[in-house]
Amino acid sequence: MKPFRFRLARLERVRAIEESVARASWSRAEQAALEAERDYERPRDATAAARADLALTRGGTGGRVATAHALLAERAIDGMLRHLVSLRETARTRRSQADSLMRDWRVRKTDRRALEELHKKAARRHAETEGRREEREHDEAAILRARRNGAGRRVAHSGSSDPGGATD
């Protein structure tokens, strides 16, 4: 049987490498996105707690909080909010990058799987073709053997004295 050789084997290897690289890139981007989201959540929670404390302080004193204390707390909260906007944008950007890389990885994975399917189909076709070729060769050999055996019997029979070709 002739060995099977997939004509797109090199391309299949390249696609597998591309998929592996895309998956690694997506994985790194996903980790960066998760880290950025955690970096956003902590200050967001701290800002919400600071706002709640300021509201409680105002409510507990009947709305008469020391002006200096209230101004300092509001400035701190404003600074935290500005920082939160920056962190939120970073988290969104990284999430967007991770999602884009995930889509790219999925496309490459689909390409690689399509080539794998082509490889399997080509291997099956090759095996079927080789099987049919071997069957034909065996059939031809059997026909040749039968012809030789038949010709040999005729020669052996033609030398006998029995006109019916029967031998003792």
C-alpha positions, -999 to 999 in steps of 0.1 A, spaced: 0 0 0 13 34 -9 18 56 22 -7 85 27 7 120 23 -16 149 31 -8 177 6 -19 204 31 2 190 60 24 221 61 -5 244 61 -22 223 88 9 227 110 10 264 104 -27 267 113 -20 248 145 8 271 155 -13 302 146 -41 289 168 -17 282 197 -2 317 194 -37 333 192 -49 313 222 -19 324 242 -24 360 232 -61 358 242 -52 342 275 -28 370 284 -53 396 273 -80 379 294 -58 379 325 -50 416 319 -87 424 315 -96 405 347 -69 423 366 -80 457 353 -116 449 363 -104 440 398 -84 472 399 -115 491 391 -138 473 416 -117 479 447 -116 518 444 -153 518 432 -163 500 464 -141 524 485 -157 554 468 -192 540 475 -182 535 511 -168 570 514 -200 585 500 -221 564 524 -200 576 553 -204 612 543 -241 608 539 -243 591 574 -222 619 589 -245 645 574 -276 627 585 -263 620 620 -257 657 627 -289 669 613 -271 681 582 -247 702 602 -213 687 594 -183 708 599 -177 726 567 -140 718 565 -146 681 571 -173 680 545 -152 698 519 -123 675 525 -145 644 522 -161 657 490 -127 666 474 -114 632 483 -145 616 468 -142 637 436 -106 626 432 -116 590 437 -143 594 411 -118 609 385 -95 580 392 -124 556 388 -132 570 354 -97 563 343 -97 528 358 -131 520 342 -118 531 307 -87 509 312 -109 479 322 -132 485 292 -103 488 268 -87 456 281 -120 437 280 -125 449 244 -90 437 234 -95 404 251 -128 398 234 -113 407 200 -84 383 206 -109 356 216 -128 360 184 -95 358 165 -86 326 183 -120 311 175 -116 319 138 -81 302 138 -95 273 158 -122 268 132 -97 270 103 -75 244 120 -104 221 126 -115 225 89 -81 214 78 -82 184 102 -115 174 87 -100 177 52 -70 156 64 -94 129 77 -114 128 45 -83 126 24 -69 98 45 -102 79 42 -103 84 4 -67 73 1 -74 42 21 -105 34 0 -86 40 -33 -57 19 -22 -81 -8 -10 -98 -9 -44 -64 -9 -62 -52 -38 -41 -84 -57 -47 -80 -52 -85 -44 -64 -83 -55 -95 -63 -83 -101 -88 -60 -98 -118 -35 -121 -101 -63 -146 -95 -74 -143 -132 -39 -149 -144 -34 -179 -121 -67 -193 -133 -57 -188 -169 -24 -205 -163 -40 -234 -145 -66 -237 -171 -41 -237 -199 -20 -262 -181 -49 -286 -176 -57 -283 -213 -22 -292 -223 -22 -321 -199 -56 -333 -212 -47 -330 -248 -18 -355 -244 -41 -382 -230 -57 -410 -252 -91 -405 -237 -111 -383 -261 -132 -371 -231 -102 -358 -214 -107 -381 -184 -76 -395 -167 -73 -426 -146 
